[in-house]
Every structure is written in C-alpha cells, then in structure tokens.
Amino acid sequence: MADYDEVIPPGSEGKIGVKLIGHKLHPGRFKKSFTVKTNDPENAKVTLSVIGHIKQVFRVSKGLSLSGYKGEDLKEEVILTLALEEGIDLTGYHWSKKSRDRKALEESVGVKITPIEKGKKYKIETWLKKDLPPRQYFADLFIETDFDELPEKKLAFRLHIMDDVELHPSTIYMRELLMAEGTTKSFEKVVSVISARGDSLKILDVIPSDKSITWNIREVKPGKAYTCRFQIRPRSEPGKYEASLKFLTNYPGYEELVVPIKGSVRLTKDTRKK
C-alpha cells in the first residue's frame, strides 16, 4: 500500500509512504520493488525498492480448526511458541468484528489460554460448547499480548459441522415450469438421502405436500443411500409454485427431513393446429 504526494511543484520535494503487511511476508530479509509513474518525459517511470527484515514473534504448531458431525464433542488445541529471546505474556483474546460468524462463535466456541512455559510457550484450546446448525463458520481469533510491537496475534479459525444424514439437494429449485394454456405437464427431479457415517438408515415414508406429486424411492446402498425420483404435475395457473417432500426415517435426530420445492409456472399459448 502506498501514500504519496500527487503534485510536486518545480524545485520541490515529494514524499512516498509505503506500508507493508508483515504477516503476508516470510520471516527474514526481504526486498520489494515498485514503480512510480510520472509526467516527466525524461523519468516517466522510476523503480524504487524497499529492503527490510521480517522478525517472527510466534511459531504456531498447526492451523486452528474444529470439524465433525452434529452433536459430536469437538475440541482442538494449538501451541504458540515464542520465537524471540524476551518473554511475552498473553493477556486475552477476541473474535474479529468483521466476521459475519463472530456472534455465533462467541456464544458457541470456548477458548482457553494456558501457559506451558510462562512468557515462552502457550496452549490455545478451543471446543464446541453449544450446538450450531450444520455448515462452515469462519472468523479470525485474535490472541492479545503485552508486547507493544505485536499487541495481538491473529489465528485463522474454521468450524465445520456436518449432518449425519444429508439431502442432496437440500432445496429444489424448479425455475420456470413452462406449460401450454389449458394443458398439464409433469416435471421430474431426483433427491438423494445419504447417511454420512451410519449404516442403519431406513426411509419409512415420503409425504409430499401437494397431491400432484408422485414419487418412487430406491435403496442404492443398504442403510446408507437412497434416491427418490419424483414428478410434479402443477395446475395450469401462472405464478409461484411451492411445495415440499417430507422424508420419515428411523434415524435418531433425523426422524423428519423436509426438502422445499420452489419454482414458478409460466403459461404459453398452444400453437398446435386444431
């Protein structure tokens, strides 16, 4: 990033300020060059270089993430080791305010900082203390320090919670259902129901919300995977079409699985000769 004087009067001097993001550079000596363009015909382009040294403060044992299935006991830890000679104390932590998942992670993820060797090595423990809806969550966890030159250490955090039983797709978008005026027409789609880690899944029944929907289910892999092929025959009326399929299963916690169906009906004139 650069900040510079756009206009320099004849015979005067101008300043170019350059800001480098240290955590994006590797520790050690570096050299970065950039080009300055001017309206001086003899010096239309000038190349300037910045030379410096990136000092590593902490070494992190691994990436910080939690991953598992809904309802599991999720926990993980990383080790922060000081790379400098002088000691640094860790004083607290906070989640990035810029993350859309900050509030959910503040409420549902526990964080504990434990000194292994005070001022030199620390253990950062994280665990899921409250259930969250299955999906991926992202945020930066900032570890606060008493070191003026690095008041906080950023750790990228990822949480991935998976469903035991998955629906593919979870929502069916039919887009436009084109039908000729005064006629009926059927539209076909397929839904897969998959047990991600068990082998005892049974589909007990399928209940469509619209009587125009017919279905046929097939067990692809015993106790693991099913496909449901269904047909929709909407009324010959323009506008939104919304319905759903409800799967009844024997799987604890997933006794009812609902797949919304969304679309719209558009009527066209019947151009067939009479």
SEDRENTI-785138 format. One line per field, with one value per residue: residue in three letters; x, z, y of N, C-alpha, C, O in turn. Coordinates in steps of 0.1 Angstrom, whole numbers, plus 2048, in hexadecimal, padded with zeros to 3 digits. Example, Ala and Ser with C-alpha at 12.3 -4.5 7.8 and 13.67 -1.06 7.14 Angstrom:
<pts>
resn <- [ALA:SER]
n.c1 <- [884:880]
n.c3 <- [84E:847]
n.c2 <- [7C7:7EA]
ca.c1 <- [87B:889]
ca.c3 <- [84E:847]
ca.c2 <- [7D3:7F5]
c.c1 <- [884:881]
c.c3 <- [84E:84F]
c.c2 <- [7DF:800]
o.c1 <- [88E:886]
o.c3 <- [855:850]
o.c2 <- [7DF:80B]
</pts>
This chain:
<pts>
resn <- [MET:ALA:ASP:TYR:ASP:GLU:VAL:ILE:PRO:PRO:GLY:SER:GLU:GLY:LYS:ILE:GLY:VAL:LYS:LEU:ILE:GLY:HIS:LYS:LEU:HIS:PRO:GLY:ARG:PHE:LYS:LYS:SER:PHE:THR:VAL:LYS:THR:ASN:ASP:PRO:GLU:ASN:ALA:LYS:VAL:THR:LEU:SER:VAL:ILE:GLY:HIS:ILE:LYS:GLN:VAL:PHE:ARG:VAL:SER:LYS:GLY:LEU:SER:LEU:SER:GLY:TYR:LYS:GLY:GLU:ASP:LEU:LYS:GLU:GLU:VAL:ILE:LEU:THR:LEU:ALA:LEU:GLU:GLU:GLY:ILE:ASP:LEU:THR:GLY:TYR:HIS:TRP:SER:LYS:LYS:SER:ARG:ASP:ARG:LYS:ALA:LEU:GLU:GLU:SER:VAL:GLY:VAL:LYS:ILE:THR:PRO:ILE:GLU:LYS:GLY:LYS:LYS:TYR:LYS:ILE:GLU:THR:TRP:LEU:LYS:LYS:ASP:LEU:PRO:PRO:ARG:GLN:TYR:PHE:ALA:ASP:LEU:PHE:ILE:GLU:THR:ASP:PHE:ASP:GLU:LEU:PRO:GLU:LYS:LYS:LEU:ALA:PHE:ARG:LEU:HIS:ILE:MET:ASP:ASP:VAL:GLU:LEU:HIS:PRO:SER:THR:ILE:TYR:MET:ARG:GLU:LEU:LEU:MET:ALA:GLU:GLY:THR:THR:LYS:SER:PHE:GLU:LYS:VAL:VAL:SER:VAL:ILE:SER:ALA:ARG:GLY:ASP:SER:LEU:LYS:ILE:LEU:ASP:VAL:ILE:PRO:SER:ASP:LYS:SER:ILE:THR:TRP:ASN:ILE:ARG:GLU:VAL:LYS:PRO:GLY:LYS:ALA:TYR:THR:CYS:ARG:PHE:GLN:ILE:ARG:PRO:ARG:SER:GLU:PRO:GLY:LYS:TYR:GLU:ALA:SER:LEU:LYS:PHE:LEU:THR:ASN:TYR:PRO:GLY:TYR:GLU:GLU:LEU:VAL:VAL:PRO:ILE:LYS:GLY:SER:VAL:ARG:LEU:THR:LYS:ASP:THR:ARG:LYS:LYS]
n.c1 <- [808:805:80B:80B:818:806:80A:827:837:84C:86F:86B:866:858:844:843:832:834:822:826:818:81F:819:814:82B:849:85D:87D:896:88B:882:871:864:857:846:846:833:836:830:846:859:873:876:861:85A:864:876:874:881:87A:88A:88D:889:877:86B:864:84C:83B:839:822:812:800:7E5:7C6:7A9:788:776:75C:740:71D:713:729:746:75A:77C:79B:7BE:7DA:7FC:80E:82D:847:85D:86F:88A:884:86A:846:826:805:7E6:7CB:7AE:79C:781:781:771:768:75F:743:73B:741:731:724:739:745:731:730:749:762:780:7A0:7BE:7DC:7FA:817:832:839:838:845:83B:81A:7FA:7DE:7BE:7A0:77D:75D:742:727:70C:70B:6FB:700:71A:735:74A:75C:776:78D:7A2:7AE:7CB:7D3:7EF:80B:81E:82A:831:824:806:7F1:7EC:7E2:7CD:7C1:7A1:78D:76D:75C:73F:72E:711:702:6F0:6EB:6DC:6DA:6D1:6CE:6BB:6A3:6A3:68E:68D:67F:660:655:636:61D:5FF:5E1:5E9:5FA:619:635:651:672:687:6A4:6AD:6C6:6CC:6E2:6F4:70E:721:716:707:6ED:6D7:6B5:69B:67C:664:657:64A:639:631:61F:604:608:621:634:647:665:679:69B:6B1:6D2:6EB:6EB:6DF:6EE:6EB:6D2:6BD:6A5:68E:679:65A:64B:62C:61F:603:5F3:5F9:605:622:632:640:640:649:64F:664:661:676:673:686:699:6AE:6BD:6B8:6B5:69B:688:68C:68C:688:687:675:678:66C:65E:641:63C:627:622:616:602:60D:606:5F6:5D3]
n.c3 <- [800:7F8:7FF:7F3:7E7:7CF:7BF:7B8:7BB:7A5:7AC:7C5:7E0:7E3:7F5:7F9:809:815:81E:82B:82F:849:851:83A:82E:82C:849:84E:839:821:800:7EF:7D1:7BF:7A7:79D:78C:777:76A:75F:742:740:756:757:763:782:795:7B6:7D4:7F1:80D:827:847:853:871:883:89C:8A9:8A7:899:8A0:88F:878:883:88A:88B:886:87D:883:888:8AA:8B4:8CB:8C8:8C7:8C8:8C7:8C6:8C5:8D0:8CB:8D7:8C2:8C7:8DC:8F4:90D:908:913:910:910:90C:8F6:8D7:8BF:89C:892:878:86D:862:871:88A:8A2:8A6:8AA:8C1:8D4:8D3:8D1:8E6:8F5:901:910:919:92C:923:926:936:926:910:903:8F9:8FD:8E9:8EC:8DD:8DB:8D3:8E3:8E1:8CD:8AA:88B:870:85A:84B:85E:861:86F:87C:897:8B0:8C3:8E0:8EB:901:8F3:8E4:8C9:8BC:8C3:8C0:8B5:898:891:879:879:875:874:86E:86B:866:858:864:854:833:81A:7F8:7DC:7F7:7F5:7DB:7BC:7A4:790:773:76B:74E:73D:727:721:730:731:741:750:759:76F:777:792:7A7:7C8:7DF:7FC:815:82D:83F:851:85E:85B:85B:852:84A:833:83C:832:819:816:803:800:7ED:7DB:7C0:7BD:7B6:7C0:7C1:7D3:7D7:7E5:7E4:7F0:809:828:826:80F:7FB:7DF:7D3:7BC:7AE:7A1:796:790:789:78D:772:774:776:788:7A9:7B3:7CE:7E3:7F6:800:818:82B:83E:856:867:876:893:89D:884:87B:86B:84C:838:817:806:7E9:7CF:7B7:798:784:762:748:726:705:6F4:6D7:6C6:6A9:6A4]
n.c2 <- [7F4:816:839:859:879:889:89F:8B1:8CE:8E1:8DE:8D6:8BE:89D:884:860:848:828:80B:7EB:7CB:7B8:79D:790:78B:777:76D:77D:78C:7A4:7B1:7C9:7D6:7F3:806:827:83D:85A:87C:886:888:87E:86E:85A:842:836:820:814:806:7F3:7E8:7D1:7C0:7A5:79C:77F:779:766:743:72C:70E:700:704:713:703:6F5:6D7:6C2:6AB:6B4:6B8:6AB:6AA:6C3:6CD:6DF:6E7:6FF:707:723:730:744:757:769:777:785:783:780:787:778:788:786:782:787:786:78C:7AA:7AE:797:784:76F:774:779:760:74F:75A:754:738:72B:721:72F:72B:736:72A:72C:71A:71D:738:757:74D:735:72B:71B:719:712:707:701:6F3:6FF:702:6F8:6FE:707:6F0:6F8:70C:721:740:754:76C:766:77A:77B:78C:79F:7AB:7B8:7D3:7D8:7C3:7C2:7B0:78E:77F:764:74F:741:724:714:6F6:6E7:6CA:6B8:69A:68C:693:6A8:6AA:6BC:6D5:6E7:6EB:6FA:703:715:725:716:70D:70D:705:718:70B:6F1:6D4:6CC:6B8:6BA:6AF:6A6:69D:692:68C:678:675:663:66E:663:64D:62C:623:62F:634:63B:642:64D:663:683:698:6BB:6C3:6B7:6B2:6A8:68B:66F:65A:645:639:621:626:61F:609:614:62B:63D:64D:653:669:66C:683:690:6AE:6BC:6D8:6EF:6FF:71C:73D:749:748:729:714:6FA:6DB:6BF:6A7:692:675:665:64B:655:661:682:68B:686:692:6A0:6BB:6C7:6E4:6EF:705:71B:728:72C:731:73A:731:738:720:714:701:6F3:6F3]
ca.c1 <- [800:80D:805:815:814:802:810:834:83B:85A:87A:867:867:84B:846:83C:831:831:81F:827:811:829:815:813:839:850:867:88A:899:882:884:865:866:84B:848:840:830:835:82E:853:85C:880:875:853:859:86F:875:879:881:87A:892:88B:88A:86B:86E:859:84A:836:837:815:814:7F8:7D9:7BC:79C:780:76E:755:731:714:712:736:74E:765:786:7A8:7C8:7E6:807:815:83B:84E:869:879:891:87D:85D:83A:81A:7F8:7DE:7BD:7AB:78F:77E:780:764:765:759:734:738:747:728:721:745:747:728:730:756:76A:78E:7A8:7CC:7E4:809:81F:83E:835:840:84C:832:80D:7F1:7D1:7B4:793:773:74F:73A:719:709:708:6F6:70B:720:742:74B:769:779:79A:7A3:7BA:7D1:7D9:7FC:810:829:825:833:81A:7FC:7E8:7F0:7D6:7CC:7B5:799:782:765:754:735:727:705:703:6E8:6EC:6D3:6E0:6D4:6C6:6AF:6A2:69F:688:68D:672:659:64E:62B:613:5F2:5D7:5EF:602:626:63C:660:679:694:6A9:6B3:6CE:6CC:6EE:6FA:71C:72A:70F:703:6E0:6CC:6A9:691:66F:659:659:63D:639:627:616:5FF:60D:62E:635:655:66A:686:6A3:6BD:6DE:6F4:6E4:6E2:6F7:6E7:6C6:6BA:697:68A:66B:655:642:622:618:5F7:5F6:5F7:612:626:63C:63D:647:645:65A:664:665:67B:673:691:69B:6BA:6BC:6BB:6B2:68F:681:694:684:68F:67E:675:674:66C:653:63A:639:61E:624:60A:603:60E:603:5EB:5C7]
ca.c3 <- [800:7F7:801:7EC:7E3:7C1:7B7:7BD:7B4:7A0:7B5:7D3:7E3:7E7:7FE:7F6:814:811:829:828:839:84D:852:82C:82A:834:852:849:831:815:7F7:7E6:7C8:7BA:79C:79E:77E:778:75D:75A:737:742:760:757:76C:78B:79E:7C3:7DB:800:813:836:84E:85A:87D:888:8AA:8AE:89F:89C:89D:884:876:88E:884:891:87B:881:881:891:8B6:8B9:8D4:8BF:8CE:8C1:8CD:8BF:8CE:8CC:8D1:8D4:8BA:8CC:8E9:8FF:90F:905:919:909:91A:909:8E8:8D2:8B1:892:890:86A:869:864:87A:897:8AD:8A8:8B0:8CF:8DC:8D2:8D2:8F2:8F2:90D:90E:925:92B:925:92B:936:91E:905:8FC:8FE:8F7:8E6:8EB:8D8:8DB:8D0:8F0:8DE:8BF:89F:87F:867:84F:84E:865:860:876:881:8A6:8B3:8D1:8E5:8F2:907:8EB:8DD:8BB:8B7:8CE:8BE:8AC:891:88E:871:87F:86C:87A:864:871:85C:85C:864:849:82A:80F:7EC:7E2:803:7EF:7CD:7B5:797:787:76D:766:742:73A:71E:727:72F:731:74C:74D:765:770:77F:799:7AF:7D4:7E5:80A:818:83A:83E:858:863:850:85F:84E:843:830:83F:829:812:817:7FB:804:7E2:7D5:7B2:7BD:7B7:7C3:7C2:7DA:7D5:7ED:7DC:7F9:816:834:824:805:7F4:7D5:7D2:7AF:7AF:796:799:785:78F:787:767:77A:777:795:7B1:7B7:7DA:7E9:7FE:803:826:82C:84B:858:874:87B:89E:89B:876:878:861:844:82E:80B:7FF:7DB:7CB:7A8:793:778:757:73E:718:6FC:6ED:6C9:6BD:6A0:6A8]
ca.c2 <- [800:822:846:861:886:888:8AA:8B6:8DB:8E2:8E1:8D1:8AF:896:878:854:840:81A:802:7DD:7C3:7AF:78F:78B:789:76D:772:77E:798:7A5:7BD:7CB:7E1:7F8:80F:834:844:869:883:88B:880:878:864:856:837:835:814:816:7FA:7F3:7DD:7D0:7B3:7A1:794:776:77A:75A:737:726:700:6FC:70C:712:700:6EA:6D1:6B5:6AA:6BA:6B1:6A6:6B1:6C8:6D5:6DF:6F0:702:70C:72F:730:751:756:774:774:78B:77D:787:781:779:78E:784:77F:78C:782:797:7B1:7AE:78A:783:764:777:777:752:749:75F:74D:72A:725:724:731:72C:738:724:72C:70E:723:746:760:746:72B:72A:712:720:708:70B:6F6:6F7:6FE:704:6F4:708:701:6EB:700:710:72E:745:760:76D:767:783:779:798:79E:7B7:7BC:7DF:7D6:7BA:7C1:7A4:784:77A:755:74C:736:71E:70A:6EF:6DE:6C2:6B1:68B:689:69F:6A9:6B0:6C9:6D7:6EF:6E8:706:6FE:721:727:70B:712:705:70B:71B:701:6E3:6D1:6C7:6B4:6BD:6A5:6A9:692:696:681:678:66E:662:672:65A:641:622:61D:638:62E:644:63C:652:670:68A:6A4:6C5:6C6:6AA:6B0:6A2:67D:66C:64C:645:62C:620:624:618:605:61B:636:646:64B:65D:66B:672:687:698:6B9:6C0:6E4:6F4:708:729:744:74E:740:71B:710:6ED:6D5:6B1:6A3:684:670:65C:645:65A:66A:690:68E:67F:699:6A8:6C2:6CD:6EE:6F0:712:71E:730:727:73B:734:736:735:714:718:6F5:6F5:6EC]
c.c1 <- [809:805:80F:80F:812:809:81C:837:849:864:876:869:859:84E:83E:83D:82D:82E:81F:820:81A:825:813:821:840:85A:875:88B:890:886:878:868:858:84F:840:83F:82F:832:83B:857:86A:880:866:850:866:86C:87B:878:881:881:890:88D:87D:86F:862:858:845:837:82A:817:80C:7EC:7CE:7AE:795:777:768:746:729:712:71E:73D:75A:76F:793:7B1:7D4:7F0:80D:823:841:85B:873:87F:889:86F:851:82E:80E:7EE:7CF:7BB:79E:78D:77D:772:75F:75E:74A:731:73D:73E:726:72D:748:73E:72A:73E:75E:779:795:7B7:7D3:7F3:80F:82C:83C:83E:846:843:825:804:7E3:7C7:7A7:78A:765:747:72B:716:706:703:702:70E:72E:742:75A:76A:788:79A:7B0:7BE:7D8:7E6:800:81C:824:827:82A:810:7F2:7ED:7E3:7D8:7BF:7AE:78E:77B:75C:74C:72D:71B:708:6FC:6E7:6E2:6DA:6D6:6CB:6BA:6AF:69C:69B:689:67F:66D:650:643:622:606:5E8:5DC:5F6:60F:62D:64B:666:685:698:6B0:6BA:6CE:6D8:6F1:709:725:723:70C:6F6:6D5:6C1:6A0:683:663:65E:64B:63F:62E:61D:611:604:61A:62E:644:658:678:68D:6AF:6C9:6E9:6ED:6E8:6EA:6F1:6DB:6C4:6AA:694:67C:667:64A:639:61A:60C:5FB:5F2:604:615:630:637:646:641:651:659:669:669:67A:67D:691:6A7:6B8:6C0:6B8:6A5:687:68A:68C:68C:685:680:670:675:661:64E:638:632:622:618:60D:602:60A:5F6:5DF:5BF]
c.c3 <- [800:7F9:7FC:7E9:7D4:7B9:7BF:7B5:7B0:7AB:7C3:7D4:7E6:7EF:7F8:803:810:81E:824:833:83D:84D:845:827:832:83D:84B:840:824:80D:7EE:7DE:7C2:7B0:79E:790:780:76A:758:74E:738:74D:762:761:775:794:7AB:7CA:7EA:805:822:83B:856:866:882:897:8B0:8A3:8A3:897:891:882:880:888:88C:886:880:87E:88C:89E:8BC:8C3:8CC:8C8:8C6:8C9:8C4:8C9:8C8:8D3:8CD:8CD:8BE:8D9:8F5:901:90C:90C:910:913:917:8FA:8E4:8C3:8A8:891:882:866:86C:86E:888:8A3:8B0:8AE:8BE:8D8:8DD:8D3:8DE:8EE:900:90A:91B:923:92C:92B:92A:92F:911:8FD:902:8F6:8F5:8E3:8E6:8D8:8D8:8DD:8EE:8D0:8B6:893:876:85B:853:854:864:868:879:891:8A9:8C2:8D5:8ED:8F9:900:8E2:8CE:8B4:8C2:8CC:8B3:8A5:88E:886:877:876:874:86F:86B:866:861:85B:857:840:81F:803:7E0:7EE:800:7E0:7C6:7A7:78C:780:767:75A:73E:730:725:725:72F:73E:748:75A:764:77A:786:7A2:7BC:7DA:7F4:80E:827:83A:845:85E:857:854:85B:846:840:832:836:823:811:80F:800:7FA:7DD:7C7:7B2:7BF:7B9:7C3:7C8:7D8:7DE:7E5:7E3:806:822:833:81A:7FE:7E9:7D4:7C5:7B0:7A3:79B:78D:78A:787:77C:76B:77B:785:79C:7B3:7C3:7E0:7F1:7FE:811:827:83B:84C:866:87C:886:89B:88D:872:86D:859:839:823:805:7F0:7D7:7BC:7A4:786:76E:74C:730:710:6F5:6DE:6C0:6B5:6A5:69C]
c.c2 <- [80C:82F:850:86F:886:893:8B0:8C2:8DA:8E6:8DD:8C2:8A9:889:86C:84B:832:812:7F4:7D5:7B7:7A0:788:788:77E:773:773:78B:798:7B1:7BD:7D7:7E6:803:81C:83A:853:86F:889:882:879:86D:85F:84B:837:829:816:808:7FC:7E7:7DC:7C2:7B0:798:78C:777:76D:74F:730:717:6FB:706:709:70F:6F5:6E4:6C4:6B5:6B1:6B2:6AB:6AF:6B6:6D0:6D4:6E9:6F3:707:718:72F:73D:74F:760:770:779:784:786:77F:783:77E:78C:781:786:787:78E:79D:7B1:7A2:78A:778:767:774:768:74B:74D:757:73E:723:72A:726:732:72D:734:725:71E:712:732:74F:75A:73D:72B:720:719:714:70E:6FF:6FC:6F4:6FF:700:6FF:700:6FC:6F4:704:71F:733:752:760:76E:76F:780:786:796:7AB:7BC:7C8:7DE:7CC:7B8:7B5:79B:77E:76B:753:73F:731:713:704:6E5:6D7:6BA:6A2:686:695:69D:6B0:6B0:6CB:6E0:6ED:6F5:701:709:722:719:70F:708:70C:70D:70F:6F3:6E1:6CB:6C3:6B7:6B4:6AA:69D:698:68A:683:66F:66E:664:668:64E:637:61B:626:631:63A:63D:641:65F:677:697:6AE:6C7:6B8:6A8:6AA:693:67A:65D:64C:638:62D:61D:61C:615:60D:628:641:642:656:65D:672:676:690:6A2:6BC:6CC:6E7:6FE:717:730:748:745:732:717:703:6E8:6C6:6AF:695:680:665:656:64B:664:678:694:687:685:6A2:6AE:6C9:6D7:6ED:6FE:714:727:72A:733:734:73A:732:728:716:70C:6F8:6ED:6E7]
o.c1 <- [813:7F9:81B:803:81B:80C:81B:83B:851:862:87E:86D:850:85A:832:848:823:835:818:821:81C:82D:811:822:83C:860:878:882:88D:88C:874:86C:84F:859:834:849:827:832:83A:85A:86C:889:860:846:871:861:887:86F:886:87D:891:891:879:875:857:862:84A:836:828:81B:811:7EB:7CD:7A9:79C:772:76F:741:72E:70F:71E:73A:764:76A:795:7AC:7D7:7EC:811:823:842:863:87E:87B:889:869:852:82D:80C:7ED:7C6:7C4:796:797:77A:769:753:758:745:726:73D:742:725:72B:74C:742:727:73F:75F:77E:791:7BC:7D1:7F8:80C:831:83D:84A:84C:844:823:807:7DE:7C8:7A3:78E:763:745:723:71E:700:705:70C:705:733:73A:763:761:78E:792:7BB:7B7:7E1:7E7:7F9:824:81C:81E:828:810:7EC:7F3:7DB:7E2:7B5:7B4:787:781:755:751:727:71A:710:701:6E3:6DF:6DF:6D3:6C1:6B0:6B9:691:6A3:687:675:674:646:645:620:602:5E7:5D4:5F8:610:62C:651:660:68D:690:6B7:6B5:6CF:6D8:6F1:710:730:72B:70E:6F3:6CA:6C4:69D:680:65A:667:642:645:624:612:61A:603:61F:627:64D:64F:681:687:6B5:6CA:6EF:6EA:6F4:6EC:6F2:6D8:6CA:6A4:698:673:66F:642:63E:60F:60A:606:5E8:60D:60C:635:62B:652:635:65B:64E:673:661:67F:67D:68A:6AB:6B2:6CC:6B8:6A4:680:691:685:696:67B:68B:665:67F:65B:655:633:636:624:610:618:5F7:60C:5ED:5E0:5B4]
o.c3 <- [807:7F5:800:7E8:7CC:7AD:7CB:7AA:7B6:7B2:7CC:7CB:7EB:7EF:7F4:807:80A:828:81B:83F:835:84A:844:81B:83E:83A:843:840:81E:812:7E8:7E3:7C1:7B1:7A1:789:789:760:74F:750:732:74D:76C:766:770:79A:7AC:7C7:7EF:801:829:834:85E:864:884:89E:8BA:897:8AF:88C:88A:88A:886:881:892:87E:887:878:897:89D:8C7:8C3:8CB:8CF:8BF:8D0:8BC:8D4:8BC:8DF:8C1:8D1:8B9:8E0:8FF:8F7:90C:90B:90A:91E:920:8F3:8ED:8BD:8AD:88F:87F:85B:876:872:891:8AD:8BC:8B7:8C6:8E3:8E7:8D4:8E0:8E5:909:902:926:918:936:934:920:931:909:8F1:90F:8EB:8FF:8D9:8EA:8D6:8DB:8E1:8F7:8C7:8BA:892:875:853:85D:84F:866:869:87A:896:8A5:8CB:8CE:8F4:8F7:905:8D9:8C7:8A8:8C9:8D6:8A9:8AC:888:88A:879:870:87B:869:870:85E:86D:853:850:844:81A:805:7DB:7F0:807:7DA:7CA:79F:781:787:760:75D:73C:731:72D:71A:72D:747:73C:764:759:785:77F:7A4:7BB:7D9:7F9:80B:82D:834:841:863:84C:850:861:83D:849:82B:834:828:80C:814:805:7FD:7DA:7C2:7A7:7C8:7B4:7C4:7C3:7D7:7E0:7DF:7DD:80D:826:83C:81D:7FB:7EB:7D3:7C4:7B2:79C:7A3:782:78F:77B:77D:765:781:78D:796:7B5:7C2:7E2:7F3:7FC:815:823:843:844:86F:886:884:896:88A:867:866:85F:831:826:7FF:7EB:7DA:7B6:7AD:77E:772:747:72E:714:6F1:6D9:6B4:6B9:6A9:69E]
o.c2 <- [80D:830:850:871:882:891:8B3:8C1:8D3:8EF:8DF:8BB:8B1:885:86E:847:830:812:7F0:7D8:7AE:797:77C:783:77C:77D:76A:793:78D:7BB:7B4:7E2:7DE:809:81B:83C:857:868:891:876:86E:865:861:84A:837:827:81A:800:806:7DB:7E7:7B9:7B8:78D:791:775:768:752:72D:714:6F2:70F:6FE:718:6ED:6EC:6BC:6BF:6B2:6A6:6A6:6BB:6AF:6D9:6CB:6F1:6EA:70C:718:730:741:746:760:767:772:780:792:773:78D:778:78F:77E:78A:784:799:795:7B3:7A1:78E:777:75F:76E:764:743:746:754:738:717:736:71E:739:725:739:721:717:70B:738:74F:761:73D:72A:71E:71F:70E:719:6F4:707:6E9:6FD:704:709:6F4:703:6F7:6FF:727:72B:75A:756:776:76B:782:78A:78C:7B5:7C4:7C6:7E3:7CD:7AE:7B2:7A0:779:767:756:735:739:70B:70B:6DB:6DE:6B7:69D:67D:6A0:692:6BB:6A5:6C4:6DF:6ED:6FA:6FD:706:720:712:715:6FC:718:704:70A:6EA:6EA:6C6:6CA:6B8:6B1:6B1:694:6A2:67F:68E:663:679:65B:666:645:63B:610:625:629:642:634:639:666:671:6A1:6A9:6CD:6B0:69C:6A6:68E:681:655:653:62D:637:612:614:61F:60C:62F:64D:637:661:653:67E:66E:696:69F:6BD:6CA:6E3:705:71C:72B:74B:73C:730:718:702:6EE:6C1:6B4:68C:687:65B:65A:646:66E:67A:6A0:682:67E:6AB:6A7:6D0:6D3:6EB:702:710:72E:724:73E:72A:746:729:725:71A:70D:6FF:6E1:6E1]
</pts>
